[in-house]
Structures are given as structure tokens and as C-alpha cells.
Amino acid sequence: MNEISPQEVSALYARITQELNKVVVGQEQIVRLLLVSLFARGHCLLVGVPGLAKTLIVRTLAGILNLSFKRIQFTPDLMPSDIIGSEVLQERERRLEYEYKPGPVFANLILADEINRTPPKTQAALLEAMQEHNVTVGGQSRALPDPFLVVATQNPIEQEGTYPLPEAQLDRFMFSLYLDYPAKAEEIEIVKRTTLRELPTLTPTVAGEDLLRVQQLVLAAPVSDHVIDYAVSLASATRPSANGGLPVSRDFVEWGAGPRASQYLILGAKALALLDGRISPETADVREVAMHVLQHRVITNYRATGAGKKSQDVVRAIVEAVAEQAY
């Protein structure tokens, strides 16, 4: 497989966004970070109210990248076998044999819609596949396709009858991305596109082999020691027990981010630099992805609740404080 250059990655990114803009209005930052997670082999958690084009973005992205796509609607009665598949008893030549029927998890891009509406047992089945990139049924392990990306969604409004993801499972998502309402001009364009004409048919413009080449380049891209030091300092600053910890962490944080956050800060910064045609990331790239890597990993305490502070507020204060140092 031939290597790909940072300039080719930047051109690839421009082609993808150009095609995506034919269907999706706005949400440029969400699309940019989704591609960063895909290039870095990470998974994403999308949080937003209904109707903000979460499904449309993921489905369109899968079509442009020529990836197989499956959408799984999580419900309280969903079973693990509904996701990873199961062995079914079949009759062959007058003999009964078990035959494996693959589940929808066998696709390049999975949309796990409203993942917090299904019990922990079913959540764990998907999250194991995310971590191990294979599933085990009937004592046999089966590899998932490569590339493999899970984009899970959550509705922040209604929490009754839901099963919030435990912190250990949230940690397996590289990014948590919060979608906001569109601006008025964007909403006018959305209404025009969806009520006055049919959405355009997209042609796949990026081969799966190109995506794998980008993922290999992300891993191979060099990183300066001071950038790694900054990423580790940023993750460490979220821990209230760390030596020299920040006052905001000691006051408002129950549990901070672990080492996986440091890894994702660097991988995200590397992929972000490649989107701009640069081979090596800078501290500014780490800062750009910091909120999305850290906000679901920082668990606030009762003092934060009393002061009306959310994890986003604490992470924002930490990023500003660490950025003031000599980096």
C-alpha cells in the first residue's frame, strides 16, 4: 500500500467536505472532528436534541467514503445478539448444525442511535466490539471489518427510563461532540433544501484503501516532545490528586481523565494537523481537541453542582490555565 502525503490528506478532506456540503448545512466543526476521529481510529459520542441531522451526517459520510453503514436503534428490549449476531440451528443434509448469522455490527461505520436507551448488558456487547475490534459468539472470535468506527448518539433532554453509560465505558469514546441549534440563515437553507427539492445523490469519492493509508500516516506522524508534554500536562491537570494540581480541579473535580485521554489528545492533534496539510501537530492542535476529549472524562463533584458548574466549564478553565504556561 503506497504512502499518502499530508498534502494529499488535506486535499482528501476538501473533497469530502465539498460533497458533504451538498447535503448537510452547517455543522462544519462537527464534521471536521468526526473525520479526525475516523482518521485516528477513534469512536465518537454525539449529544444533541432530535432533528439536528446527526443521522444524516453519519449516513452521508459513509456514502462519500464508500464505507458499509449500519444504523442500530437502541431500545429497552434490544439484546446483545441483536447487535453481534447469534448461532442459529439449521438443517443440512438431514443433520442439525449451528450456523452463525452476523449482526449489524459487521460494518465499517455504525450509528448507535440513543445508546443510553438500552440496558447495560447490550451496551457492553457493543462497547466490547469497539475496544477489541472483534466479537466472540459460540466460543469463536470473529474480526470486525477495517476500518471500524462507532458513532453513538444521546438525547440530553429526556433521561427518564434511560441507562447512562458508566464512566469506564464513556472512556472508550475518543470524542464527545455537542451539537447546537443552527443559525437562522442555516435553518432557512435547511428548509429550502428539504422542502423545495430532493436531496442530491452523492457519488463515493474516497476509497477505503485511501482511508487506511490516512490512518497509517496518523500513527506514523512525528510529534515533538514539548507537544506530548503539553498533552500529558493537560490531562494531569484534570486530576484533583495530582501534584501541583490546579485549584479548579481540587475544588470541583471528583475524578479526572486517565492516560487514555493523553493518547487521544495526541492522536486527535496529529489527525487535525494532517487535515491542514501539516505532518506534525502543534500545541494549538491539542488545545482544539481538548474540550471534546476531556469533557466526558472529567467527573465533577457536589461543589460543582452547587456552584452551577458543568464539566465543560471546568475543562474550559483548565485549558485556559495550562495554556498560560510556557508551551
C-alpha positions in Angstrom: 0.0 0.0 0.0 1.5 3.3 -1.1 2.1 6.0 1.5 0.0 9.2 1.4 1.4 12.7 2.0 -0.1 15.4 4.3 -1.0 17.5 1.2 -3.0 14.6 -0.2 -4.8 14.2 3.2 -5.7 17.9 3.1 -7.0 17.5 -0.5 -9.0 14.4 0.5 -10.5 16.4 3.4 -11.5 19.2 1.0 -13.2 16.7 -1.4 -15.1 15.1 1.5 -16.4 18.4 2.9 -17.3 19.6 -0.6 -19.5 16.6 -1.2 -20.9 16.7 2.3 -22.0 20.3 1.9 -24.3 19.3 -0.9 -26.5 17.6 1.7 -25.6 18.9 5.2 -26.0 22.6 6.1 -23.6 23.9 8.7 -22.1 21.7 11.5 -18.6 22.2 9.9 -16.8 21.7 13.3 -18.7 18.5 14.0 -17.9 17.1 10.5 -14.2 18.1 11.0 -14.0 16.4 14.3 -15.8 13.3 13.1 -13.2 12.9 10.3 -10.5 13.5 12.9 -11.8 10.6 15.0 -12.2 8.4 11.9 -8.6 9.1 10.8 -7.3 8.4 14.3 -9.3 5.1 14.6 -11.4 6.6 17.5 -15.1 6.5 18.3 -17.5 9.4 18.8 -20.4 10.2 21.1 -22.8 12.8 19.6 -25.0 14.6 22.0 -27.9 16.7 20.7 -31.6 17.2 20.7 -33.6 15.5 17.9 -33.6 17.0 14.4 -30.0 18.3 14.3 -29.0 15.9 11.4 -26.9 13.5 13.5 -28.1 10.5 11.4 -27.8 12.4 8.1 -24.2 13.5 8.8 -23.1 9.9 9.6 -25.0 8.3 6.7 -23.8 10.8 4.2 -20.2 10.5 5.4 -20.4 6.7 5.0 -21.6 7.2 1.4 -18.9 9.6 0.5 -16.2 7.4 2.0 -17.6 4.3 0.3 -18.0 2.5 3.7 -20.6 0.0 4.7 -23.1 1.6 7.1 -25.5 0.2 9.6 -27.8 2.1 12.0 -28.9 0.4 15.2 -31.8 1.8 17.1 -31.2 1.1 20.8 -34.4 0.2 22.7 -35.0 -1.3 26.2 -35.7 -4.8 24.7 -32.6 -4.9 22.5 -30.4 -8.0 23.2 -26.7 -8.4 22.6 -27.4 -11.0 19.9 -29.3 -8.3 18.0 -26.0 -6.5 17.7 -23.2 -9.0 17.4 -25.2 -11.8 15.8 -26.0 -15.4 17.0 -25.8 -19.0 16.1 -29.0 -20.4 14.5 -29.9 -24.1 14.3 -30.2 -25.1 10.6 -30.9 -28.5 9.0 -28.3 -29.6 6.4 -28.5 -32.9 4.7 -30.8 -34.3 7.4 -28.4 -33.1 10.1 -28.9 -30.2 12.5 -26.0 -27.7 12.6 -25.4 -24.3 14.1 -24.8 -21.5 11.6 -23.6 -18.1 12.6 -25.8 -15.2 11.5 -23.7 -11.9 11.7 -25.3 -8.9 13.4 -25.3 -5.3 12.2 -22.0 -4.6 14.0 -20.2 -6.1 10.9 -19.9 -2.8 9.1 -17.3 0.0 8.7 -19.5 2.7 10.2 -22.0 2.0 12.9 -24.6 4.6 14.1 -25.7 3.5 17.6 -28.8 5.7 18.0 -29.8 6.6 21.6 -27.3 4.2 23.1 -28.4 5.1 26.6 -31.9 3.6 26.0 -30.8 0.0 26.1 -29.7 -2.0 29.3 -26.0 -2.2 30.3 -25.7 -5.8 29.0 -26.5 -4.7 25.5 -24.3 -1.6 25.8 -21.4 -3.8 26.9 -21.8 -6.0 23.8 -21.2 -3.0 21.5 -18.5 -1.4 23.7 -16.5 -4.7 23.8 -16.6 -4.8 20.0 -15.4 -1.1 20.0 -12.4 -2.0 22.2 -11.4 -5.4 20.8 -12.5 -4.9 17.2 -13.9 -8.5 17.2 -16.8 -10.4 18.6 -17.0 -13.8 20.2 -20.0 -16.0 19.7 -20.2 -19.7 20.4 -16.5 -19.7 21.5 -15.3 -18.4 18.2 -13.8 -15.0 17.7 -14.6 -13.1 14.5 -12.8 -10.0 13.4 -14.8 -6.8 12.5 -14.1 -5.0 9.2 -11.3 -2.5 9.0 -11.8 0.5 9.3 -14.4 0.3 12.1 -16.0 3.4 13.7 -18.9 3.7 16.1 -20.8 6.9 16.3 -23.2 6.8 19.3 -25.9 9.4 19.9 -27.6 10.6 23.1 -30.6 12.9 23.7 -29.7 15.3 26.5 -33.4 16.3 27.2 -35.2 13.2 28.4 -33.4 11.0 30.9 -36.3 9.0 32.4 -36.1 5.3 31.7 -32.5 5.5 30.3 -29.3 3.7 31.3 -26.5 6.2 31.4 -23.1 4.9 30.2 -20.7 4.2 33.1 -17.5 6.3 33.2 -15.4 3.3 32.2 -17.4 2.8 29.0 -17.6 6.6 28.2 -13.8 6.5 28.3 -13.8 4.3 25.2 -15.1 7.2 23.1 -12.4 9.4 21.7 -14.6 12.4 21.4 -17.9 13.6 22.8 -19.4 16.2 20.5 -22.3 18.5 21.4 -24.5 19.7 18.5 -26.1 23.0 18.8 -29.1 24.6 17.0 -28.3 26.0 13.5 -28.1 29.8 13.0 -31.2 31.4 11.4 -29.5 31.6 7.9 -28.5 28.0 8.1 -32.0 26.9 9.1 -33.6 28.9 6.2 -31.2 27.0 3.9 -32.2 23.6 5.5 -35.9 24.3 5.0 -35.3 25.3 1.3 -33.2 22.2 0.6 -35.6 19.7 2.3 -39.0 21.1 1.2 -38.4 22.5 -2.3 -36.4 19.8 -3.9 -35.0 16.3 -3.4 -31.6 15.9 -1.8 -28.8 15.3 -4.3 -27.5 11.8 -4.9 -23.9 11.5 -3.7 -21.1 9.6 -5.5 -18.5 7.9 -3.4 -15.3 9.9 -3.8 -12.9 8.2 -1.4 -11.9 4.6 -1.5 -11.5 2.5 1.7 -7.8 2.0 0.8 -7.2 5.8 1.0 -8.8 5.9 4.5 -6.5 3.1 5.7 -3.5 5.0 4.3 -4.5 8.1 6.2 -4.9 6.1 9.4 -1.4 4.6 9.0 0.0 8.1 8.4 -1.6 9.4 11.6 0.2 6.7 13.6 3.5 7.3 11.8 3.4 11.2 12.0 6.1 12.6 14.3 5.3 14.6 17.4 7.6 17.0 19.3 8.4 16.2 22.9 7.0 19.5 24.1 3.6 18.8 22.4 3.4 15.4 24.2 4.4 17.1 27.4 1.7 19.6 27.0 -1.0 16.9 26.3 0.1 15.0 29.4 0.1 18.1 31.5 -3.4 19.0 30.3 -4.8 15.5 31.2 -2.9 15.6 34.5 -4.3 19.0 35.4 -7.8 17.5 35.5 -6.9 15.2 38.4 -7.6 16.7 41.8 -5.0 14.5 43.5 -2.1 15.4 41.1 1.0 17.1 42.5 0.7 20.8 41.7 -2.9 20.3 40.6 -5.0 23.4 39.7 -7.4 24.9 42.2 -10.3 24.4 39.9 -9.6 20.7 39.8 -9.2 20.4 43.6 -12.4 22.3 44.2 -14.8 20.9 41.5 -13.5 17.6 40.2 -14.2 14.2 41.7 -12.3 12.1 39.2 -10.1 13.4 36.4 -9.1 12.0 33.0 -6.8 8.9 32.7 -3.9 8.1 30.4 -6.2 7.3 27.5 -7.1 11.0 27.4 -3.4 11.9 26.8 -3.2 9.3 24.0 -6.4 10.7 22.3 -5.2 14.3 22.7 -2.1 13.4 20.7 -3.9 11.2 18.1 -6.5 13.9 17.6 -3.9 16.6 17.2 -2.0 14.6 14.7 -5.1 13.9 12.6 -6.1 17.6 12.9 -2.6 18.7 11.6 -2.9 16.4 8.6 -6.3 17.9 7.7 -4.4 21.2 7.3 -1.6 19.6 5.3 0.9 19.6 8.2 2.9 16.5 9.1 3.5 17.3 12.8 1.0 18.8 15.3 1.4 21.8 17.5 0.1 22.6 20.9 -2.7 24.6 19.3 -4.0 21.4 17.7 -4.0 19.8 21.2 -6.0 22.7 22.6 -8.5 22.5 19.7 -9.4 18.9 20.5 -9.0 19.2 24.3 -12.6 20.0 25.2 -14.0 17.1 23.1 -11.5 14.6 24.6 -11.8 15.7 28.2 -15.4 16.8 28.9 -16.8 13.3 29.2 -13.9 12.1 31.2 -13.9 14.8 33.9 -16.4 13.9 36.7 -17.5 16.9 38.7 -18.3 16.8 42.5 -21.1 18.2 44.6 -19.3 21.5 45.0 -19.5 22.0 41.2 -23.2 21.1 41.3 -23.8 23.7 44.0 -21.9 26.3 42.0 -23.7 25.5 38.8 -20.6 24.4 37.0 -20.7 21.6 34.4 -17.7 19.5 33.2 -17.4 21.8 30.2 -16.9 24.8 32.4 -14.2 23.0 34.4 -12.4 21.8 31.3 -12.5 25.2 29.8 -10.9 26.7 32.9 -8.2 24.0 33.0 -7.3 24.5 29.3 -7.0 28.3 29.8 -4.9 27.8 32.9 -2.5 25.3 31.4 -2.2 27.3 28.1 -0.8 30.2 30.1 2.3 28.2 30.8 5.3 28.2 28.5 4.2 26.0 25.7 
